[in-house]
Amino acid sequence: MKSGEVGIEEALSQLRTLPYEDLGFAKVDHHRALRQGLPEVVFGCGKTTEQIVAISECLLAQSDRLLVTRVDEDCFASVRARLPDAAYNSTAKAIIVNRAKKAPSRVGVSVLCGGTADLPVAEEAVVTAELMDSKVERIYDVGVAGIHRLLDHIPRLLEAKVIVAVAGMEGALASVVSGLVSVPVIAVPTSVGYGASFGGLAPLLAMLNSCSPGVSVVNIDNGFGAGYLAGLINRG
């Protein structure tokens, strides 16, 4: 190695800490993918459409993937006007751009939900894991009120490397699933439920108090966090 040159590992180590691009209202982290494996994800809530469009264009100028969560169809229309290859998952309320030109290839992620009302959170987990190159198996409406629906899918569950279990009400789905498999189960409580659910607090506490080992819990309605963690686990 010549004087002044650095090795690949040292160069990568230095690059992991910078740079970012300052848009005034946002500091866009262009090296998030280098450090964490996925470009910075845009949380749409609280941002104006103009801000989301500007951040999205900025990210895609140096990346081949984009994920914007929690946005409506009007926001998507504005983004697509500037980024024609953007797609919209209306259930997850997420905008996706994938210019990597390859289909998700890593099998091993299964996303379950207790009921149809949990689908927005479950689909947010799906689109996140898929953008991280995981092929996702969807198993929906298999809540414990009709547990035979879940038991019918045991062969598919046993093939998974990591399972995301999304449920509201009493949040029992994650514990039941974890008792049937030998892989990590990521529990996602949702704000779906009647009054005593307290906006998802009841299933959150139930999942945190699971008696079944192998359950980890993300915050209420955090499908993105669960999908991201599942994608990381599946990479291993």
C-alpha positions, 0 to 999 in steps of 0.5 A: 500500500502506498503512502497516504492510502488506506485499506478498504476496511479503514475507508469504510469505517471513516465513511460510516460517520458521514456525510449528510445533506442539509436541506434546512428542514432536514438533514438527510443521512446518505450513509445510513445504508452503509452503516445499517443496510437500508437507506434512511426511511422517511416517517411521513407523519408531521411532514408537509407533502413538499418536505416529503417530496424534497427528502425523497428526491434527495435520498434517491439521488444517491440511493436505489431504494426509498421507503416513506411511511404513514402517508396518504394517496394525495402525498403519493400522487405528488411524489410520483409526479417527481418520481414516476417509478414510485409505488404505493401500498394503500394498506400500509400507507407507504411509498416504495421505490426499488431500483435495485432491479432484483426481486426479494430473494432471502426466504425466511420472514413470515408476517402474521396478523390476528385480524383484518383490522391489523393489516395496515401494521402488518403490511408496513412490516411486509414492505419494510422487510421486502425492501431489505431483500427478504421474501415475505410469507403473509399469514393473515387473520389467524387470531386466537379466537379461531385458533384452528386457523393458525394451526392450519399453518404450522408447516409454513411457520416451521419453515420461517427464520423469523416471524412477525406476529401482529395483534391487537385486542389481548395480544395473545397471538405472539405467545401462542406462535412462539410456543410452536416454533424455535425461531425469534418472534417479533411481537407487534401490538396494535391499537385495535381493540375495545375500550379496555385495550387503551389504544394498544397498551393492553396487548403491549403489556401482554406481549411484554409479559409473554411466558413463552421464550423467544418473543421480542416486542416493538412499540404499538403499531410499529410495523416498520420497526418489526419489519426492519428487525426481521430483515436484519435477522433474516440476513444472518 
